[in-house]
């Protein structure tokens, strides 16, 4: 098969993958919330019983972070984590498709509201630091419905679903900017104009966008973007977590303070403080963290790669 034919075949596969993903999300959006939780839990149980990359990554991460757990305890934690991952998947229908009036009844409780109230009185931009905890996709609609907001976004792995994703994330008035120099400039301008943004601070920044900092005692590439944005715009940073409540009750929204050191000009100090804040968020509900993400990818040469060992 020629290179041209291979390229056409890959494009065709991407189109079909995009259509399938979009159809699944729309299907999930038709379901009542309680049913999405049941379906999501089923997806998670399948991930636990069948061989797959998500399960392998979760096992590697949890073994590194919780080395003192017995094998049965590790397995139980893996199972609970994959069930929560399945629920996140099924909740994409609500996160990307539901009107705000249908989403608001899911928010049952808010903790740390005083932190947000204080931030809103200071006439500064606000960075909401949202680790991959609970349902991070629903944080965007919550923030953009209450603030003038600008979000950076990275094109999805399935290009044919990009327009659907962008429309979904911007449907409550948010401005979306690409994850490049132009997008960062747009974000800086927005923060200087006292607007808000949401950043997922536990994403791998690549080789040039961060430094190694301890995450549960193990070095992980950690972004320096947060500290640089605070230095350039004098904005406020708050951690935010949307915790999933048991028995399909809905969610509890948490606002948590950020250590002032995350704004340090010393990159090691800033990224260490950032990861400490992420760990603080994870303690709310450890099984709801995205342990299926390769947080320790491409470690320092002196350390083993836990995903290959």
PyMOL commands that set and color helices and strands:
alter all, ss='L'
color gray80, all
select helices_A, chain A and resi 3-30+33-49+53-65+71-90+92-97+100-106+113-120+137-146+159-170+181-192+225-233+246-248+260-263+267-282+286-288
alter helices_A, ss='H'
color red, helices_A
select strands_A, chain A and resi 107-111+126-129+150-153+175-178+196-199+210-215+218-223+236-244+251-257
alter strands_A, ss='S'
color yellow, strands_A
deselect
rebuild
show_as cartoon
